[in-house]
Amino acid sequence: MQLTKCKMAKFSRRSNDAVQWFMNELTSRIVAETGIPSDRFHLGKIILQSFKDDPDFVMMIDGATGESITYGETLERSVRCAIAFKNMGLETGDVIILMAPSHVDLSIPFYAAFYLGIIIAAVDRTLGVTELRNCFNVDKPKVVFCQSEKAPDIQLALNDLEMDTKIITFDKGDYLCSFSEFLEEYGDETPTEDFKPNDFDPEEAIALLVATSGTTGLPKAAAVTHKNLIITNPHLWSRHFNFPTPTRLALVGSPLQWLTAIMQFITCPIVKITRLQTSLQLTPEHAYHLINTYRPTFTVLSPTFITTLIKPGNRDQCDFTCFEQIYLAGSAVPPELVDEINAISPETEVVNAYGMSELTSIGFNVDYPPPGSCGKPLGCFEYRLINVQNNEDVLEPNVLGELWVKGPGIFKEYYNNPEATAEVFAEDRWFKTGDTFYRDDNWNYFFVERIKLLLKYKSFQISPVEVEGVIRQHPGVLDVAVTGIPDPECGDLPVACVVPRPGYEVTAQDIKDLVQESLSDAKQLRGGVIFVTEIPMTASTKVHRRKLKEMALQVERE
């Protein structure tokens, strides 16, 4: 069989150990200098050495302003910030909070904290006072970095908790300590080359508190160690051969509190990839500007957001052919979406990536799996599928089960939440993902549904993803999300929230008829159909399931 140029380009990228060889060489130099074997997992020392290795390399670009910063500039400023942290009395294990746009300054305390073993909690900057109070009550931060406009809400939340936490603003506000004033007050003249990171056990030391999705209840913070991140995150680049700089420019499409951004904030400085981020909200129009102007070669986006970007009539504003890889993550990936992206940009490899905060990175080897699959097992994890009815292992292919995962990359705990931690870990620290999967005969794994999102109609379970897959087959449907409204007798009544495709006529009855022809009686759209201009999304561009349900309850259904 003769392969096209497009397929040849894609198939030249195979999973290999090149990134591990690169990491081994880098960390071996660090251990040789310090004499501490565990430093091969010390994020702070690894990133510090990476900055020293190539001071002129551009670390990141703020696409909203055009500002950029090199490794050398980041090194100098982050070391100065780390010295200021020390002088103000912060110690390994203390918590700082970052809640600001992705501007140039955001990276400075982020990397400085890694040097010292200070824990970073990146928090959604749109949270209200009550939500901030819940967050601060768990994280117990010593310092909060923010923009001045958010400081009053932060102060109110801290006052309610009677916490003596310092607020530092990246910009200047009345009666507030700005970032530059903080560096002036607590910094000193220690030369950068004389700075030494703190020594600590990277297997136990928490690096980050990663927000888990809070759309169905109170959010939790997954405590992720330095070793967790160094074990798992290089696998993001396991299908590249050229190190350093396996790809030129990585577009960060989500705010720092989400894993999709964290993975790139951590790995890009280490493997030497320039990071493109923005201090503005990533609207479709702004995304078009960033892509057309800077021509990024890699990104991680949600299926919902990329569906909006490639909407007919709008997508002609943007040239997507610059991308070598687009990772789709955060929710189920319809095979039709992959086909549509490939039609627009044939030489772009589109990857169906499964990951979650508790896994600290991607969960599977994405080496050309069959359509709809997340890939095969990664070497850093063990996997089980468990029958949730009897808690026994599912040993046969093509049978549904809850995915359980184990390994050194699994998060440590839910921070200050032992009850939630105990609930998700089975004996011998098997982590229960809460996600339904099945595997085929070749050990390709397929994501089916989030167990908690399953709807229950009478004695039947309904997968929103399954119903969405049927509705997407209609040529007049651009996007769809299915939720449920409560019914006292039946449980959940499925509701389809549909974004019509421009230029097509589609009615609620058309959608209902399609579902009726395709699915059993229990899965019919008894809650109705709603036509919307867009699907509500979280800050990380996932489907916002709570807002979706609120919409279904408030909007007139057909």
C-alpha positions as CSV (number, residue, x, y, z in Angstrom):
1,M,0.0,0.0,0.0
2,Q,1.3,3.4,-0.9
3,L,1.0,6.0,1.8
4,T,0.1,9.7,1.0
5,K,2.5,12.4,2.0
6,C,0.1,13.3,4.9
7,K,0.1,9.8,6.3
8,M,3.9,9.4,5.9
9,A,4.4,12.6,7.9
10,K,2.1,11.3,10.7
11,F,3.5,7.8,10.8
12,S,7.1,9.1,11.1
13,R,6.1,10.0,14.7
14,R,6.2,6.9,16.8
15,S,6.4,6.3,20.6
16,N,10.0,5.9,21.6
17,D,12.4,6.6,24.5
18,A,14.1,9.8,23.2
19,V,12.5,12.0,25.8
20,Q,13.6,9.6,28.6
21,W,17.2,9.6,27.2
22,F,17.0,13.4,27.3
23,M,15.6,13.5,30.8
24,N,18.2,11.0,32.0
25,E,21.1,13.1,30.6
26,L,19.7,16.3,32.2
27,T,19.0,14.8,35.6
28,S,22.3,12.9,35.7
29,R,24.2,16.2,35.5
30,I,22.1,17.5,38.4
31,V,22.7,14.4,40.6
32,A,26.4,14.5,39.7
33,E,26.7,18.0,41.0
34,T,24.5,17.7,44.2
35,G,25.3,14.0,45.1
36,I,21.6,13.5,46.0
37,P,20.1,10.6,43.9
38,S,16.5,11.7,44.4
39,D,17.2,15.1,42.8
40,R,16.4,13.4,39.5
41,F,12.8,14.1,40.5
42,H,13.3,17.6,42.0
43,L,11.3,19.8,39.7
44,G,12.9,23.0,41.0
45,K,16.5,21.8,40.3
46,I,15.6,20.4,36.9
47,I,13.9,23.6,35.7
48,L,16.7,25.8,37.2
49,Q,19.3,23.8,35.3
50,S,17.2,24.0,32.1
51,F,17.2,27.8,32.4
52,K,20.9,27.9,32.9
53,D,21.6,25.7,29.8
54,D,20.2,28.2,27.3
55,P,19.7,31.7,28.6
56,D,18.8,33.2,25.2
57,F,16.0,30.8,24.4
58,V,12.5,32.4,24.5
59,M,10.6,30.8,27.3
60,M,7.2,32.2,26.6
61,I,5.2,34.8,24.7
62,D,2.0,36.6,25.8
63,G,0.1,36.6,22.6
64,A,-2.2,39.4,23.9
65,T,0.6,41.9,24.3
66,G,3.5,40.5,22.3
67,E,5.7,40.5,25.4
68,S,8.2,37.7,25.7
69,I,10.7,36.5,28.2
70,T,13.9,34.4,27.8
71,Y,15.2,31.6,29.9
72,G,17.9,33.9,31.2
73,E,15.4,36.6,32.2
74,T,13.2,34.0,33.9
75,L,16.1,32.5,35.7
76,E,17.2,35.9,37.2
77,R,13.6,37.0,38.1
78,S,12.5,33.6,39.5
79,V,15.7,33.3,41.7
80,R,15.1,36.8,43.0
81,C,11.5,35.8,43.8
82,A,12.7,32.6,45.6
83,I,15.1,34.6,47.7
84,A,12.2,37.0,48.6
85,F,10.1,34.0,49.6
86,K,12.9,32.8,51.9
87,N,13.4,36.2,53.4
88,M,9.7,36.6,54.2
89,G,9.8,33.3,56.0
90,L,8.2,30.9,53.6
91,E,9.4,27.3,54.0
92,T,9.1,24.0,52.2
93,G,5.4,22.8,52.5
94,D,3.9,26.3,52.7
95,V,1.2,27.1,50.2
96,I,1.0,30.1,47.8
97,I,-2.0,30.8,45.5
98,L,-1.7,32.1,42.0
99,M,-4.9,33.5,40.5
100,A,-4.1,35.7,37.6
101,P,-4.2,35.8,33.8
102,S,-1.4,34.0,31.9
103,H,0.9,37.1,31.6
104,V,4.6,37.1,31.6
105,D,4.9,37.6,35.4
106,L,2.7,34.6,36.3
107,S,5.6,32.2,35.6
108,I,8.0,33.9,38.0
109,P,6.5,32.8,41.4
110,F,5.4,29.5,39.8
111,Y,9.0,28.4,39.1
112,A,10.4,30.1,42.3
113,A,8.1,28.0,44.4
114,F,9.5,24.8,42.8
115,Y,13.0,25.7,43.8
116,L,12.1,25.9,47.5
117,G,9.4,23.1,47.7
118,I,6.7,25.6,48.3
119,I,3.3,24.3,47.3
120,I,1.5,26.1,44.4
121,A,-2.3,26.2,44.2
122,A,-3.5,27.8,40.9
123,V,-7.0,29.0,41.5
124,D,-9.8,30.2,39.1
125,R,-9.7,34.0,39.2
126,T,-13.5,34.2,38.5
127,L,-14.5,32.6,41.8
128,G,-16.7,34.6,44.2
129,V,-16.2,35.3,47.9
130,T,-18.0,32.1,49.1
131,E,-16.1,29.9,46.7
132,L,-12.8,31.6,47.6
133,R,-13.5,31.1,51.3
134,N,-14.1,27.3,50.7
135,C,-10.8,27.2,48.7
136,F,-8.7,29.1,51.2
137,N,-10.1,27.0,54.1
138,V,-8.6,23.9,52.5
139,D,-5.4,25.3,51.0
140,K,-4.4,27.6,54.0
141,P,-2.2,29.9,51.8
142,K,0.5,32.1,53.2
143,V,0.5,34.3,50.1
144,V,-2.0,35.0,47.4
145,F,-0.9,36.5,44.0
146,C,-3.6,38.2,42.0
147,Q,-4.6,41.2,40.0
148,S,-5.7,44.3,42.0
149,E,-9.3,44.1,40.8
150,K,-9.7,40.7,42.6
151,A,-8.0,41.7,45.9
152,P,-11.2,43.0,47.6
153,D,-13.0,39.6,47.2
154,I,-9.9,37.8,48.3
155,Q,-9.6,40.0,51.4
156,L,-13.2,39.4,52.3
157,A,-12.8,35.7,52.1
158,L,-9.6,35.8,54.2
159,N,-11.3,38.0,56.8
160,D,-14.1,35.5,57.2
161,L,-11.5,32.8,57.9
162,E,-9.5,35.2,60.2
163,M,-6.4,34.3,58.1
164,D,-3.3,36.5,58.1
165,T,-2.4,35.9,54.4
166,K,-0.4,38.4,52.4
167,I,-2.0,39.6,49.2
168,I,0.5,40.5,46.4
169,T,-0.8,42.0,43.1
170,F,0.9,41.7,39.8
171,D,-0.4,45.2,38.9
172,K,-0.6,48.2,41.2
173,G,-3.7,48.9,43.3
174,D,-4.4,51.2,46.2
175,Y,-3.0,50.1,49.6
176,L,-1.8,46.8,48.1
177,C,1.7,45.3,47.8
178,S,2.6,45.0,44.2
179,F,4.9,42.2,42.9
180,S,7.7,44.7,42.2
181,E,7.4,46.1,45.7
182,F,7.4,42.6,47.1
183,L,10.7,41.8,45.3
184,E,12.1,45.2,46.5
185,E,11.1,44.7,50.1
186,Y,12.1,41.1,50.6
187,G,14.8,40.6,47.9
188,D,18.5,41.1,48.4
189,E,21.6,41.3,46.2
190,T,22.5,37.6,46.3
191,P,24.0,36.7,42.8
192,T,21.9,34.3,40.8
193,E,24.8,31.9,40.4
194,D,25.1,31.6,44.2
195,F,21.5,30.6,44.7
196,K,20.9,27.1,46.0
197,P,17.4,25.4,45.9
198,N,16.1,23.7,49.0
199,D,16.8,20.0,49.5
200,F,13.7,17.9,50.2
201,D,12.3,14.4,49.3
202,P,10.6,14.9,45.9
203,E,8.6,11.7,46.5
204,E,6.8,13.2,49.5
205,A,7.0,16.9,48.8
206,I,3.9,18.3,47.2
207,A,4.5,20.5,44.2
208,L,1.0,21.5,43.2
209,L,-2.6,21.5,44.3
210,V,-4.5,20.8,41.1
211,A,-8.1,21.7,40.9
212,T,-10.4,18.8,40.1
213,S,-13.6,19.6,38.2
214,G,-16.1,21.3,40.5
215,T,-19.1,21.4,38.2
216,T,-21.0,18.7,40.1
217,G,-20.1,19.7,43.7
218,L,-17.5,21.3,45.9
219,P,-14.1,21.2,44.2
220,K,-11.2,19.2,45.6
221,A,-7.4,19.8,45.3
222,A,-5.3,16.9,44.1
223,A,-2.0,17.1,45.9
224,V,0.7,16.2,43.3
225,T,4.3,15.6,44.2
226,H,7.5,16.5,42.4
227,K,8.1,12.8,41.6
228,N,4.5,12.3,40.3
229,L,5.1,15.1,37.7
230,I,8.5,14.0,36.6
231,I,7.4,10.4,36.2
232,T,4.3,11.2,34.0
233,N,4.7,14.5,32.2
234,P,7.6,13.6,29.8
235,H,5.2,11.0,28.2
236,L,3.4,14.0,26.6
237,W,6.4,14.2,24.2
238,S,7.1,10.4,23.9
239,R,6.2,10.4,20.2
240,H,9.0,12.8,19.2
241,F,12.6,12.1,18.4
242,N,14.3,15.5,18.5
243,F,15.4,16.8,21.9
244,P,15.7,19.5,23.0
245,T,12.9,21.3,21.1
246,P,10.7,18.5,19.8
247,T,8.3,21.1,18.5
248,R,8.6,24.8,18.0
249,L,5.7,26.5,19.7
250,A,3.0,25.2,22.1
251,L,-0.3,27.1,22.5
252,V,-1.7,26.9,26.0
253,G,-5.5,27.1,25.7
254,S,-6.5,26.9,29.3
255,P,-5.8,28.9,32.5
256,L,-3.1,27.6,34.9
257,Q,-5.5,25.9,37.3
258,W,-6.1,23.1,34.8
259,L,-3.9,20.2,34.1
260,T,-3.7,20.9,30.4
261,A,-1.9,24.1,31.2
262,I,0.2,22.7,34.0
263,M,1.6,20.0,31.8
264,Q,3.0,22.6,29.4
265,F,4.1,25.1,32.1
266,I,6.2,22.2,33.5
267,T,7.5,20.4,30.5
268,C,8.1,23.2,28.0
269,P,11.0,24.8,29.9
270,I,12.6,21.4,30.4
271,V,12.5,20.1,26.8
272,K,13.0,23.7,25.5
273,I,9.7,24.6,23.7
274,T,8.6,28.2,23.5
275,R,5.1,28.5,25.2
276,L,2.5,30.7,23.7
277,Q,-0.1,31.9,26.2
278,T,-2.4,34.9,26.6
279,S,-3.4,37.3,29.3
280,L,-6.8,37.7,27.6
281,Q,-9.7,35.3,27.7
282,L,-9.3,32.8,24.9
283,T,-12.3,33.5,22.7
284,P,-12.6,32.0,19.3
285,E,-11.7,35.4,17.7
286,H,-8.6,35.7,19.9
287,A,-7.6,32.1,19.2
288,Y,-7.8,32.8,15.5
289,H,-5.5,35.8,16.0
290,L,-3.0,33.8,18.0
291,I,-2.9,30.9,15.5
292,N,-2.6,33.2,12.4
293,T,0.0,35.4,14.0
294,Y,2.3,33.0,15.8
295,R,1.7,29.7,13.9
296,P,1.8,27.4,16.9
297,T,2.8,23.7,16.2
298,F,1.2,22.0,19.2
299,T,-1.8,22.5,21.5
300,V,-4.2,20.8,23.9
301,L,-7.8,21.9,23.5
302,S,-11.3,20.5,24.5
303,P,-13.5,18.9,21.9
304,T,-16.1,21.6,22.6
305,F,-13.8,24.5,22.0
306,I,-12.3,23.1,18.8
307,T,-15.8,22.4,17.5
308,T,-16.5,26.1,17.9
309,L,-13.2,27.1,16.2
310,I,-13.9,25.0,13.1
311,K,-17.5,26.0,12.8
312,P,-18.4,26.4,9.1
313,G,-18.5,30.1,8.1
314,N,-16.0,31.0,10.9
315,R,-13.1,28.6,10.3
316,D,-12.1,30.3,7.1
317,Q,-10.8,33.1,9.3
318,C,-8.0,30.8,10.5
319,D,-5.3,28.7,9.0
320,F,-4.9,25.6,11.1
321,T,-2.2,23.9,9.0
322,C,0.6,25.2,11.2
323,F,-0.3,22.5,13.8
324,E,1.8,19.4,13.8
325,Q,-0.3,17.9,16.7
326,I,-3.7,18.8,18.3
327,Y,-4.5,17.0,21.5
328,L,-8.2,16.8,22.3
329,A,-8.9,16.3,26.0
330,G,-11.4,16.9,28.7
331,S,-14.4,15.0,27.4
332,A,-15.3,12.3,24.9
333,V,-14.0,12.9,21.4
334,P,-16.4,12.2,18.6
335,P,-14.7,10.4,15.6
336,E,-16.5,12.8,13.3
337,L,-14.7,15.7,14.9
338,V,-11.3,14.2,14.2
339,D,-12.3,13.6,10.6
340,E,-13.5,17.3,10.3
341,I,-10.2,18.6,11.7
342,N,-8.2,16.4,9.3
343,A,-10.3,17.7,6.4
344,I,-9.3,21.2,7.3
345,S,-5.6,20.4,8.1
346,P,-4.7,17.0,6.6
347,E,-1.1,16.9,7.9
348,T,-2.1,17.7,11.5
349,E,-2.1,14.7,13.8
350,V,-5.3,14.8,16.0
351,V,-4.9,12.9,19.3
352,N,-7.7,11.6,21.5
353,A,-6.0,12.1,24.9
354,Y,-7.3,10.9,28.2
355,G,-5.9,12.5,31.4
356,M,-7.0,13.7,34.7
357,S,-5.6,15.7,37.6
358,E,-5.2,12.6,39.8
359,L,-3.1,10.9,37.1
360,T,-1.0,14.1,36.8
361,S,-0.8,13.8,33.0
362,I,-2.1,11.8,30.1
363,G,-3.2,8.2,30.9
364,F,-2.5,6.2,27.8
365,N,0.0,5.8,25.0
366,V,-1.5,7.6,22.0
367,D,0.4,5.8,19.3
368,Y,-2.1,5.6,16.5
369,P,-5.0,3.9,18.3
370,P,-8.1,2.9,16.4
371,P,-10.8,5.5,16.0
372,G,-12.4,6.4,19.3
373,S,-9.7,4.9,21.5
374,C,-7.5,6.8,24.0
375,G,-4.6,4.4,23.3
376,K,-2.8,1.5,25.0
377,P,-1.3,1.3,28.5
378,L,1.6,3.5,29.5
379,G,4.6,1.9,31.1
380,C,4.4,4.0,34.2
381,F,0.9,2.7,35.1
382,E,-0.8,-0.5,35.9
383,Y,-4.5,-0.8,34.8
384,R,-7.6,-2.7,35.8
385,L,-11.2,-2.6,34.7
386,I,-13.6,-3.3,37.6
387,N,-17.3,-4.4,37.5
388,V,-18.9,-1.8,39.7
389,Q,-21.7,-4.2,40.7
390,N,-19.5,-6.9,42.3
391,N,-16.1,-5.2,42.5
392,E,-14.5,-8.0,40.4
393,D,-12.0,-7.6,37.6
394,V,-13.3,-7.5,34.0
395,L,-11.0,-9.9,32.1
396,E,-12.8,-10.1,28.8
397,P,-12.5,-7.6,26.0
398,N,-15.4,-5.3,25.0
399,V,-17.0,-5.4,28.5
400,L,-17.5,-2.2,30.4
401,G,-15.8,-1.6,33.8
402,E,-14.5,1.3,35.9
403,L,-10.9,2.1,35.2
404,W,-8.5,1.6,38.2
405,V,-4.9,2.8,37.8
406,K,-1.8,2.3,40.0
407,G,1.8,3.6,39.8
408,P,4.3,6.2,40.9
409,G,2.6,8.9,38.9
410,I,-0.7,8.7,40.8
411,F,-1.4,11.8,43.0
412,K,-0.6,11.7,46.7
413,E,-4.0,12.7,48.2
414,Y,-6.8,15.2,48.2
415,Y,-5.2,18.0,50.2
416,N,-6.6,18.3,53.7
417,N,-9.5,15.9,52.8
418,P,-8.8,12.4,54.2
419,E,-12.4,11.3,53.6
420,A,-12.3,12.0,49.9
421,T,-8.8,10.4,49.7
422,A,-10.0,7.2,51.3
423,E,-13.0,7.1,49.0
424,V,-11.0,7.0,45.8
425,F,-8.2,4.6,46.8
426,A,-8.8,0.9,47.0
427,E,-6.5,-1.6,48.7
428,D,-2.8,-1.3,47.7
429,R,-3.4,2.3,46.4
430,W,-5.3,1.4,43.3
431,F,-6.9,4.7,42.2
432,K,-10.6,4.5,41.2
433,T,-10.9,6.9,38.3
434,G,-14.8,7.0,38.3
435,D,-14.7,6.6,34.5
436,T,-16.2,3.7,32.5
437,F,-14.0,2.1,29.9
438,Y,-13.7,-1.0,27.8
439,R,-10.7,-2.5,25.9
440,D,-10.5,-4.4,22.7
441,D,-8.6,-7.6,21.9
442,N,-5.5,-5.5,21.2
443,W,-5.6,-3.7,24.6
444,N,-6.7,-0.4,23.1
445,Y,-8.8,1.4,25.8
446,F,-12.0,3.3,25.0
447,F,-13.5,5.9,27.3
448,V,-17.3,5.6,27.6
449,E,-18.6,7.9,30.3
450,R,-18.0,9.5,33.6
451,I,-19.9,7.2,36.1
452,K,-21.3,10.2,38.0
453,L,-22.7,11.7,34.8
454,L,-24.8,8.7,34.0
455,L,-28.5,9.5,34.0
456,K,-30.9,7.1,35.6
457,Y,-34.3,6.7,34.1
458,K,-36.4,4.3,36.2
459,S,-34.1,1.2,36.5
460,F,-32.1,2.1,33.4
461,Q,-28.7,3.9,33.1
462,I,-28.3,6.3,30.2
463,S,-25.0,7.5,28.9
464,P,-25.2,11.1,27.8
465,V,-22.2,10.5,25.5
466,E,-24.0,7.7,23.7
467,V,-27.1,9.9,23.1
468,E,-24.8,12.8,22.0
469,G,-23.1,10.4,19.5
470,V,-26.4,9.6,17.9
471,I,-27.5,13.2,17.6
472,R,-24.2,14.3,16.1
473,Q,-25.0,12.1,13.1
474,H,-27.6,14.6,12.0
475,P,-26.1,16.9,9.3
476,G,-27.8,19.9,10.9
477,V,-26.1,19.5,14.3
478,L,-22.8,21.3,14.9
479,D,-22.5,20.4,18.6
480,V,-24.7,18.8,21.3
481,A,-24.5,18.1,25.0
482,V,-27.1,15.9,26.9
483,T,-28.1,16.4,30.5
484,G,-31.0,15.4,32.6
485,I,-33.8,17.1,34.5
486,P,-35.2,15.5,37.7
487,D,-38.5,13.7,37.7
488,P,-40.1,12.5,40.9
489,E,-41.3,9.2,39.4
490,C,-38.8,8.4,36.8
491,G,-35.5,9.9,38.0
492,D,-33.7,11.7,35.1
493,L,-35.4,12.8,31.9
494,P,-32.8,13.3,29.1
495,V,-32.5,16.8,27.5
496,A,-30.5,17.5,24.4
497,C,-28.9,21.0,24.1
498,V,-28.2,21.4,20.4
499,V,-26.1,23.9,18.5
500,P,-27.5,24.0,14.9
501,R,-25.1,23.9,12.0
502,P,-25.3,27.2,10.0
503,G,-27.2,26.7,6.7
504,Y,-29.3,23.8,7.9
505,E,-32.8,23.5,9.1
506,V,-33.3,21.2,12.0
507,T,-36.3,20.9,14.4
508,A,-36.7,19.4,17.8
509,Q,-38.8,16.6,16.3
510,D,-36.0,15.8,13.9
511,I,-33.7,15.2,16.8
512,K,-36.2,13.2,18.8
513,D,-37.0,11.0,15.7
514,L,-33.3,10.3,15.2
515,V,-32.9,9.2,18.8
516,Q,-36.1,7.1,18.6
517,E,-34.8,5.3,15.5
518,S,-31.4,4.6,17.0
519,L,-31.8,3.9,20.8
520,S,-34.0,2.0,23.2
521,D,-37.1,3.4,24.8
522,A,-35.4,4.3,28.1
523,K,-33.0,6.6,26.3
524,Q,-35.5,8.8,24.5
525,L,-35.4,12.6,25.0
526,R,-38.3,12.8,27.4
527,G,-36.9,16.0,28.8
528,G,-37.0,17.7,25.4
529,V,-34.7,19.6,23.1
530,I,-33.2,23.0,23.5
531,F,-31.5,25.0,20.7
532,V,-28.6,27.1,21.8
533,T,-25.9,29.2,20.2
534,E,-23.1,27.5,22.2
535,I,-22.5,24.8,24.8
536,P,-21.6,26.3,28.3
537,M,-17.9,25.6,29.1
538,T,-15.7,25.8,32.1
539,A,-12.5,27.9,32.2
540,S,-10.7,24.8,30.8
541,T,-13.2,24.6,27.9
542,K,-14.8,21.4,29.1
543,V,-18.6,21.1,29.0
544,H,-19.9,22.8,32.1
545,R,-22.3,20.1,33.3
546,R,-23.8,22.1,36.2
547,K,-24.6,25.1,34.0
548,L,-25.9,22.8,31.3
549,K,-28.4,21.3,33.8
550,E,-29.4,24.8,35.0
551,M,-30.0,25.8,31.4
552,A,-32.2,22.7,30.9
553,L,-34.3,23.7,33.9
554,Q,-34.7,27.3,33.0
555,V,-35.0,27.4,29.2
556,E,-38.2,26.4,27.5
557,R,-37.8,22.9,26.0
558,E,-39.4,21.6,22.8
